[in-house]
Amino acid sequence: MSTEHTPAERGASGTSRGLLAVIDMQRVFAEPSSPWATPRFEDAADGVRRLLPAFGDRVTFTRFLAPEKPVGAWRAYYDQWPFALQPPGARLWELTDEFAVRAQHLVDATTFGKWTPELAERVGADGRLVLAGVSTDCCVLSTALAAADAGAEVLVVADACAGVDDDSHAKALQVMDLYRPLIRVVTVDEVLAGGAE
């Protein structure tokens, strides 16, 4: 008996689309009072909401966390942002409520890039990584470059990401698009329509 799936079945299960990594949709980036608030967080969230059903269980959420004790250049970074030196269970590091309840698979990292061994294993040696979340010009960018260097096919969903401001978002997308064919910048509609295949 054949175990091959039709294109429609593959799309419904999310397997042919790859793995969707939703980067750092956390309170620290969502809440307007936060020093790290991302102005268009809600726009990125809209895009993520549209993508989630198409990937089924092939979704990983990530969180940026502060290290217990910064080392190297991270010491200067946290000297600049002392408010962020809080433990992993702190409220600011939580995913926003709507995504926390949907995060069946979670990867935490104390680095901007989320291309961890755990995420790499989920994507697979010849897999596709679809990126959404915040911020385009920091954690999304760092994840995309590391994954591309490792040989993953990377799609960055422009309208499911947000940067620290519109200009930084646009510049980061332009930089990542220079890495074609390793990295491609696409839209939610293209992913859902299969145009990013």
C-alpha positions as CSV (number, residue, x, y, z in Angstrom):
1,M,0.0,0.0,0.0
2,S,1.4,3.4,-1.0
3,T,2.2,6.0,1.7
4,E,2.6,8.8,-0.9
5,H,0.4,11.8,-0.2
6,T,-1.3,13.9,-2.8
7,P,-0.2,17.6,-3.0
8,A,-3.4,18.6,-1.2
9,E,-2.7,16.2,1.6
10,R,0.9,17.3,1.9
11,G,-0.3,20.9,2.1
12,A,-2.8,20.1,4.8
13,S,-0.2,18.3,7.0
14,G,2.4,21.0,6.4
15,T,5.1,18.5,5.4
16,S,5.7,19.8,1.9
17,R,5.7,23.5,3.1
18,G,8.6,22.7,5.5
19,L,8.8,23.8,9.1
20,L,7.4,27.1,10.3
21,A,9.6,28.8,12.9
22,V,7.7,31.6,14.7
23,I,10.5,33.8,16.1
24,D,10.1,35.4,19.5
25,M,6.5,36.5,19.6
26,Q,7.0,37.4,23.3
27,R,5.5,40.0,25.6
28,V,8.8,41.9,25.7
29,F,8.4,42.7,22.0
30,A,4.6,43.0,22.0
31,E,3.8,45.4,24.9
32,P,4.0,49.1,24.0
33,S,5.6,50.0,27.4
34,S,8.5,47.6,26.8
35,P,11.9,49.2,25.9
36,W,12.0,46.5,23.1
37,A,8.5,47.0,21.8
38,T,8.2,46.2,18.1
39,P,5.8,48.8,16.6
40,R,4.3,46.5,14.0
41,F,4.1,43.4,16.2
42,E,0.4,43.1,15.6
43,D,1.0,43.1,11.8
44,A,3.4,40.2,12.2
45,A,1.0,38.4,14.5
46,D,-1.7,38.7,11.8
47,G,0.6,37.0,9.3
48,V,1.5,34.3,11.8
49,R,-2.2,33.6,12.4
50,R,-2.7,33.1,8.7
51,L,0.3,30.7,8.4
52,L,-0.3,28.4,11.4
53,P,-3.2,26.3,10.0
54,A,-1.2,25.5,6.8
55,F,1.7,23.9,8.8
56,G,-0.2,21.7,11.1
57,D,2.2,20.3,13.7
58,R,5.2,21.4,11.7
59,V,5.6,24.6,13.8
60,T,8.2,25.6,16.3
61,F,7.9,28.7,18.4
62,T,11.1,30.3,19.8
63,R,11.9,32.6,22.7
64,F,14.8,34.9,23.3
65,L,16.0,34.7,26.9
66,A,18.7,36.5,28.9
67,P,21.6,34.3,30.0
68,E,22.1,33.8,33.8
69,K,25.5,35.5,33.6
70,P,26.4,37.3,30.4
71,V,29.9,36.7,29.0
72,G,32.0,38.4,26.3
73,A,30.4,41.2,24.4
74,W,27.0,40.2,25.9
75,R,28.2,41.9,29.1
76,A,28.2,45.3,27.3
77,Y,24.9,44.5,25.7
78,Y,23.2,43.9,29.0
79,D,24.9,46.9,30.5
80,Q,22.9,48.8,27.9
81,W,19.7,46.8,28.6
82,P,19.8,45.9,32.3
83,F,16.0,45.6,32.5
84,A,16.3,42.4,30.4
85,L,18.5,40.5,32.9
86,Q,15.6,38.5,34.2
87,P,15.2,34.7,34.7
88,P,13.6,32.5,32.0
89,G,10.3,32.3,33.9
90,A,9.9,36.1,34.0
91,R,6.7,37.6,32.4
92,L,8.6,39.6,29.8
93,W,9.9,36.4,28.2
94,E,6.5,34.7,27.9
95,L,4.9,34.2,24.5
96,T,1.8,36.4,24.1
97,D,-1.3,34.6,25.3
98,E,-2.6,33.6,21.9
99,F,0.6,32.0,20.9
100,A,1.5,30.5,24.2
101,V,-1.5,28.2,24.0
102,R,-0.5,27.1,20.5
103,A,3.2,26.5,21.2
104,Q,3.4,22.7,21.3
105,H,7.1,22.8,20.4
106,L,9.3,25.5,21.9
107,V,12.9,26.4,21.4
108,D,14.6,28.8,23.9
109,A,18.0,30.5,23.2
110,T,20.1,33.2,24.8
111,T,21.3,34.2,21.3
112,F,19.6,36.3,18.6
113,G,19.8,33.4,16.2
114,K,17.5,30.5,16.9
115,W,19.2,28.0,14.5
116,T,19.9,25.6,17.4
117,P,20.7,21.9,17.1
118,E,17.1,21.2,18.1
119,L,15.6,23.4,15.4
120,A,18.0,22.0,12.8
121,E,16.9,18.5,13.7
122,R,13.3,19.4,13.2
123,V,14.0,20.9,9.8
124,G,16.1,18.0,8.6
125,A,19.2,17.9,6.4
126,D,17.4,18.7,3.2
127,G,14.5,20.6,4.8
128,R,12.9,24.0,4.4
129,L,12.7,26.5,7.1
130,V,9.9,29.1,6.9
131,L,10.5,32.1,9.1
132,A,8.0,34.6,10.7
133,G,8.1,36.8,13.8
134,V,10.2,39.5,15.3
135,S,12.4,41.3,14.8
136,T,13.2,41.1,11.1
137,D,16.5,43.0,11.5
138,C,17.7,41.0,14.5
139,C,16.5,37.5,15.5
140,V,14.9,36.6,12.2
141,L,17.9,37.8,10.2
142,S,20.4,35.9,12.5
143,T,18.3,32.7,12.3
144,A,18.0,33.0,8.5
145,L,21.7,33.4,7.9
146,A,22.8,30.6,10.2
147,A,20.2,28.2,8.7
148,A,21.2,29.1,5.1
149,D,24.9,28.5,5.9
150,A,23.9,25.1,7.3
151,G,22.3,24.3,3.9
152,A,18.6,24.7,4.8
153,E,16.3,26.3,2.3
154,V,15.0,29.4,4.0
155,L,11.9,31.3,3.2
156,V,11.3,34.6,5.1
157,V,7.7,35.6,5.1
158,A,7.9,39.4,4.8
159,D,4.4,40.3,5.9
160,A,4.5,37.9,8.9
161,C,7.6,39.7,10.3
162,A,8.2,43.1,11.8
163,G,11.3,45.1,12.6
164,V,12.2,47.7,15.1
165,D,11.0,50.2,12.6
166,D,9.8,50.1,9.0
167,D,13.1,51.1,7.5
168,S,15.1,48.5,9.4
169,H,12.5,45.8,8.4
170,A,12.9,46.8,4.7
171,K,16.7,46.9,4.8
172,A,16.9,43.5,6.6
173,L,14.6,41.9,3.9
174,Q,16.8,43.4,1.2
175,V,19.9,42.0,2.8
176,M,18.4,38.5,3.1
177,D,17.1,38.6,-0.4
178,L,20.8,39.0,-1.6
179,Y,21.3,35.4,-0.4
180,R,19.1,33.9,-3.1
181,P,18.6,31.0,-3.7
182,L,19.6,30.1,-0.2
183,I,17.1,32.6,1.3
184,R,14.0,33.8,-0.4
185,V,11.7,36.6,0.8
186,V,8.1,35.7,0.2
187,T,4.6,36.7,1.3
188,V,1.9,34.9,3.3
189,D,-0.2,34.6,0.2
190,E,2.6,33.0,-1.8
191,V,3.2,30.4,1.0
192,L,-0.4,29.6,1.3
193,A,-0.9,29.4,-2.5
194,G,2.1,27.1,-2.9
195,G,3.9,29.8,-5.0
196,A,6.9,29.4,-2.7
197,E,7.3,25.8,-3.6
